[in-house]
């Protein structure tokens, strides 16, 4: 399994991301930031949305897992103290996923320029 870790710059998020890297290596899972099968976001809902943007060309083939390190998170399913359970879940992955709707829009400007956006 190929896993990417996408973290915000907060100190608690960086600490969790480093712990994740060590535990992923110990389970003989692979870190692959370019073509992951699973992206683990560390932060909150904003970090998860930023990861969607970062991997927007691969959304159909990536599953996202969020670890919450802040005060409030609606889309992050795991807490920062559940890293061991998350790694165990990944090591025994059954392919389960939940789908969240994303808004994909196109904007055409007066000057004729066109921009595709994801929200």
N, C-alpha and C positions, 0 to 999 in steps of 0.2 A: 504494500500500500504506500502511495506517495502522498506526503502530507506537507502543507505549507503552514507556517505560523505568521500571522499578520497581527501586529501589536501596535497599540498607540505608544506614545513616548512617556507616559506616566511611570513613576518609579515602581509602583506595585505591579503594573502590567509588564514592565520589563523583567521584573523578578519572576513572575509566573511564566513568561515566555522562555526564559533561560531554563527554568525547571522542566518545562515541557520538552525542550530540545534534548536535555539529558535523559529524560524518561523515554522519549521516542527512540533514541539511540540504544538504550538498554533493552528495548523490546524488539530490536532489529527491524524497525519500521524505517522508511526512507524519507528524508527531508528533500522536497523538490518544490522550490518556489516558482518555477516556470510552468510546469504542467502537472499540478497536483490533482489528486482525486478528491482530497478533503482539504479544506482550508479551516484552520482553527484561528478564530479571531480572539484577541485578548484585549479587553477594554470594556466597551459597552455597545449600545445600539449604533452610535455614530461610527465606531470602528468597524462594525459589521457592514454598514452601508458603504463605507469607504472601500472595504474589501470587495464588495459587489462591483463597484466602479473599476477597481484595479483589475479584476478578472472578468470584466463584462463580455469579453469575446469567448469565454469558456464556461459561461453560466450553465449551459445545458449539460456539461459533463463533470461539474464539481459539486460536492456537497459541502455546506458550510456549517461549522459548529462554533458557537459563541461562548466564551468564558467571560463572565461579568466580574470586573474588578472595581466597580464604582458603587454609586448609591442606588441607582435605578436602572433596570434593564428589562425591556419587554421581549426582545428577541434572542437574548443570550440565555441559553438553557442551563449552563453550568456555572457554578460559583468557583472563585479562585481557590478555595480549600478542597475542591473535588477533583483536582488534577489526576490523582492516582486512579480514581474510578473512571475518569474519561479515558485515560490511557488503556486501562483494562477493557473498556468498551470498544476501543479502536482495535486492540489486538484480537478481539473476538467479534469483529464486525459482522453483522448480518445484512448489511446493505440498506437498512431502514432509513427513510428520510421523510421530512415534513416539507411541504412546499409553502412558501410565503409569496404573495403576489408582489410584483414589481411593476412600476409604471414606466413604460417605454414610450417616449414622445419624440416627435420631430417638430422643430421650430424653423419656419422660413421667415427670414428677415426682409425688410423693405429693399435692401440692396441685392436681394436674390440669394444671399448666403443661406445655407441650410445646416442645421445642427441637430444631431440625435442625442437625446438625454435620457438618463435612467434615474428613477427616483423610487 
